[in-house]
Amino acid sequence: MSLGSDLPHGFRCLRLEEATSTNDVACGLAERGEAAGLFVVAERQTAGRGRLGRIWQSPPGNLYASLILRPDRHSLAEASTLSLVAALALAEAVELLSAGAVSPRMKWPNDVLIAGAKTAGILLEGNADATGRCAWLVIGIGVNVRWSPPEEAVPYPVTRLAAQPGLGDIEPMLLLHALTGPLRQRLAAWEEGGFAALRAAWLARAHRLGAVVEFKVGSGIIQGRFVDVDGTGAIHLERAPGGIERFTAGEIVLG
């Protein structure tokens, strides 16, 4: 089965008026053998979700898109760094669309921010084969394009692209078209050299690099100075002078 052929840079697109979540649809297609390169896009989601099962409010006017990939030369753990890669490509696409007026930042591990306010999130889901290689991966991308939640409804600052300089008339599919170029370039670099090949570009846009941050790991919150993200995608925090700890799970707390 192969669906759609209407996006630049070799990507295809399946457009839906409504889905429970685009990740649900894309994961089902991936399990049934759909080839890499298909974006599933919905105008609205009835059960959109973010990391850790969080609700992602999904009215019309925003971008809800999930991309099927098959990075089968890599383990599922290696493929997990594609959340960082997708966020980087999205930030670059927004900057290009705004003609440089907007310069998004990335919050480890999966959010894109504008002026410290959350604008987009990335959700990965995938499956490994019997050898431990990544059989398929779905990159879910949710972007506040024309709508964002009221600030009193979420515990952190939020914004939308339509409120930014040079982006007032932006539409979701325009953003998706703009994303395909940076994403294709970054995916090719990742395929050749892993996240290590993109680490410097990611760090150049890292939110609060060098600052003391609150970091949620498990059910607790710790503090440390954000000093690095290494070639495997793990974050490094300095918890005491000269004492660096490495984390592969958790998140920087926003707000």
C-alpha positions in Angstrom: 0.0 0.0 0.0 1.2 3.5 -0.8 -0.7 6.7 -0.1 -0.3 10.2 -1.6 2.5 11.9 -3.5 1.9 15.6 -3.0 4.7 16.8 -0.7 8.2 18.1 -1.8 11.5 16.3 -1.2 10.0 12.8 -1.7 7.5 12.8 1.1 3.9 11.6 0.6 0.8 12.7 2.5 -2.5 11.2 3.7 -4.9 14.0 4.7 -7.8 13.3 7.0 -10.5 15.6 8.3 -10.4 13.9 11.7 -8.4 11.2 13.6 -8.2 10.0 17.2 -4.5 11.0 16.7 -2.3 11.0 13.6 0.1 8.8 15.5 -2.6 6.1 15.9 -3.2 6.1 12.2 0.4 6.2 11.2 1.4 3.4 13.7 -1.4 1.2 12.3 -0.2 1.8 8.7 3.5 1.2 9.7 2.5 -2.2 11.3 0.7 -3.1 8.0 3.8 -2.4 5.9 3.4 1.2 4.7 6.7 2.5 3.3 8.8 5.2 4.9 8.1 8.8 4.0 4.4 9.0 4.5 2.9 11.9 6.5 -0.5 11.3 8.1 -2.1 14.8 8.6 -5.4 15.5 10.3 -7.4 18.8 10.5 -8.3 17.9 14.1 -7.7 15.1 16.6 -10.2 13.7 19.1 -7.6 12.1 21.3 -4.4 13.9 20.6 -1.6 13.1 23.0 1.9 14.2 23.9 4.7 12.5 25.9 3.8 10.4 28.9 0.1 10.3 27.9 -0.5 14.0 28.3 -3.5 15.4 26.5 -2.7 17.5 23.4 -5.6 19.8 22.6 -6.3 19.5 18.9 -8.8 22.0 17.4 -8.7 22.9 13.7 -6.1 25.5 12.6 -2.9 23.7 13.9 -0.6 21.1 12.4 -1.1 17.5 13.5 1.2 15.3 11.4 2.9 12.0 11.9 5.7 10.7 9.7 6.5 7.0 9.1 10.2 6.1 8.9 12.0 2.8 8.7 15.6 3.4 10.1 16.3 -0.3 10.1 20.1 0.1 10.2 19.7 1.5 13.7 18.5 0.2 17.1 15.3 1.6 18.6 17.4 3.5 21.2 19.5 5.2 18.4 16.3 6.0 16.5 14.9 7.7 19.6 17.2 10.7 18.9 15.0 11.5 15.9 12.8 13.5 18.3 15.8 15.9 18.6 16.3 15.8 14.8 12.6 16.6 14.0 12.6 19.5 16.5 15.7 21.0 14.9 14.2 20.7 11.4 11.0 22.3 12.6 12.8 25.2 14.2 14.8 25.8 11.0 11.6 25.7 8.9 9.9 28.3 11.1 12.9 30.6 10.9 12.9 30.3 7.1 9.2 31.0 6.9 9.6 34.1 9.0 12.6 35.3 6.9 14.7 35.2 10.1 12.3 37.2 12.2 11.6 34.3 14.5 14.4 32.0 15.9 12.9 29.1 17.8 14.8 27.2 20.4 14.6 23.5 21.5 13.9 22.3 25.0 15.3 18.8 25.7 14.0 16.4 24.7 11.2 17.2 22.4 9.7 20.7 22.5 10.1 23.7 20.3 9.8 27.2 21.9 9.5 30.7 20.8 10.6 33.4 23.3 10.5 30.7 26.0 6.9 29.7 25.3 6.0 26.2 24.0 4.9 26.2 20.4 5.4 22.5 19.3 6.0 19.0 20.7 7.3 15.8 19.2 6.1 12.3 20.1 7.9 9.2 18.9 6.5 5.7 18.8 8.1 2.7 17.2 8.8 -1.0 17.2 11.9 -3.2 17.0 12.3 -6.4 15.1 13.6 -9.7 16.5 17.3 -8.5 16.2 16.6 -5.3 18.1 16.7 -3.1 15.0 14.1 -0.4 14.5 11.4 -2.0 12.3 9.5 1.3 12.0 9.3 4.6 13.7 6.5 7.3 13.8 7.4 10.9 14.5 4.3 12.8 15.7 4.6 16.6 15.3 2.1 18.9 16.9 2.4 22.6 16.2 0.4 25.5 17.5 -0.1 27.3 14.2 -3.3 29.4 14.5 -4.4 28.4 18.0 -2.8 27.8 21.4 -4.4 26.9 24.8 -5.3 29.7 27.2 -2.3 30.2 29.5 -4.5 29.6 32.5 -5.2 26.1 31.1 -1.6 24.9 31.1 1.2 25.2 33.7 3.7 26.8 31.4 3.9 29.6 28.8 2.4 28.8 25.3 2.2 30.6 22.0 1.3 30.1 18.4 3.0 30.8 15.1 0.3 33.2 13.8 1.2 35.6 16.7 4.8 35.9 15.5 6.4 38.5 13.2 6.2 37.5 9.6 3.9 34.5 10.3 0.4 36.1 10.7 -1.1 34.4 7.7 0.5 31.0 8.1 -1.6 27.8 7.5 -0.7 24.3 8.7 0.0 22.8 5.3 2.3 25.7 4.4 4.3 24.9 7.5 4.4 21.2 6.5 5.6 22.0 3.0 8.3 24.2 4.5 9.3 21.5 6.9 10.1 18.9 4.3 13.3 20.5 3.1 15.1 20.9 6.4 13.7 17.6 7.6 15.0 15.7 4.5 18.4 17.3 4.9 18.6 16.5 8.6 17.4 12.9 8.2 20.1 12.3 5.6 22.8 13.6 7.9 21.4 11.5 10.8 21.3 8.4 8.7 25.0 8.8 7.9 26.3 10.0 11.3 23.6 9.6 13.9 22.7 12.4 16.2 26.4 13.2 16.7 26.4 14.7 13.2 23.7 17.1 14.2 24.7 17.8 17.8 26.4 21.1 17.2 23.4 22.5 15.3 21.0 21.3 18.0 23.1 22.8 20.8 23.2 26.2 18.9 19.5 26.4 19.5 19.3 24.7 22.9 16.9 26.4 25.4 18.8 27.4 28.6 22.1 25.8 27.7 24.6 26.8 30.5 21.8 27.8 32.9 20.6 26.1 36.1 17.4 24.2 35.2 14.8 22.2 37.0 14.8 18.7 35.6 12.0 16.2 36.0 13.2 12.6 36.2 10.7 9.9 37.3 8.4 11.4 39.8 10.9 13.8 41.2 12.5 17.1 40.2 16.2 17.9 40.6 18.3 20.9 39.8 21.5 21.2 37.8 23.3 23.3 35.3 22.6 22.2 31.7 26.0 21.8 30.2 25.7 19.5 27.2 23.8 17.0 25.0 26.2 14.3 23.9 26.3 12.4 20.6 23.8 9.8 21.8 21.2 12.5 22.6 21.6 12.2 26.4 21.6 15.4 28.4 24.4 16.3 30.9 23.7 18.2 34.1 26.3 19.6 36.5 24.7 18.8 39.9 27.8 19.9 41.9 31.0 21.7 40.9 32.8 19.3 38.5 30.2 16.6 39.0 28.4 15.8 35.7 25.4 13.4 35.5 24.1 12.0 32.3 20.3 11.4 31.7 18.7 9.5 28.8 15.1 10.1 30.2 13.3 13.0 31.8 12.7 16.5 30.7 13.7 20.1 31.5 10.8 21.8 33.3 9.3 24.7 31.5 7.8 27.6 33.4 
